[in-house]
Amino acid sequence: MRAVRWLLNFLLVLLTLTLLLTGILFLLGNPQPVVLDLLVVAWQPSAALGQWLLAFLLCGIAIGLLAGLALSGAFRLRRQRR
């Protein structure tokens, strides 16, 4: 049982390092500056394409995690009431 826990922790660290390395390589491979047109305000932020895409990806992951936690909490409450 202890070996399985160690293996899962090792795989989690390996996955995290792989995603970090992939993100860094993605940022280095897409240095072209891109302006984000917000259509509502005159302020137009400019950053590298890789930064925009990774920022939107991280925001989507965070929103998905929060929505999943909220839904699982709602299902648990509903199950406990029965």
N, C-alpha and C positions, 0 to 999 in steps of 0.2 A: 504494500500500500504506500509505503514511504517513497519507493522508487517511482511509482506512478505520479505522485505529487511533484517529485523533483523533475520528472520528464515534462509534465505540463507547465511547470514554471519555466523550464529551459525553453520550451517551444514558444511560450508567451514572450519571453525576452528576445528570442530570435525573430519572431514576427514583428515585434516593436522596432528592433534595430533595422530590419529589412524595410519596413515602411518609412522609417526615418531616412535611410540612405536613398530610397527611391524618391522621396520628397526633395531631398537636397539635389539629387541629380536632375530632377524635373525643373527645379529653380535655376540651376546652372545652364540647362539646355534651352531655356526660353527667356532670354534676357531682353527681348524686344519691348520697348515701352509702349503701353496701351493706355488710352484715356477712357475712363468710364463715364459715359454720358448719362446723367441721372434724370434728364428730361423735366425735372421739377424745379431744380435750383440751378443757379449759374455756376456753382462750384463743380469743377470736373477734376476729380483726383486722377493722378497718373502713377502707374507702377508697372513693373515688369509683368508680362503675361503669365508667367509661372506663379508669381505672387497672387495675382487675382484668382487664378484657377484653384490654387491650394487654399486660399482664404475661403472661397465659396464652398469647396469640398469640406473643409473643417466646419463651417457653419452648418452645412447640410447634415453632417454626421452628428453634430451637437443637437440640432433640432430633432433629428430622428431618434437619438437616445432619449431625449426628454419626452418626446411623444410616446415612445415605447414604455418608459417608466410610468408615465401618467396612465396609459391604458392598462398596464399590468396592475397598478394600484387600484384602478377602478374595478377591474375584474376580481381582485382579491377582496375588496370591500363587498362586492355583490355576492361572492361565494360565502363570505363570513356571515352575511345576513340570512342566508338560507338555513 
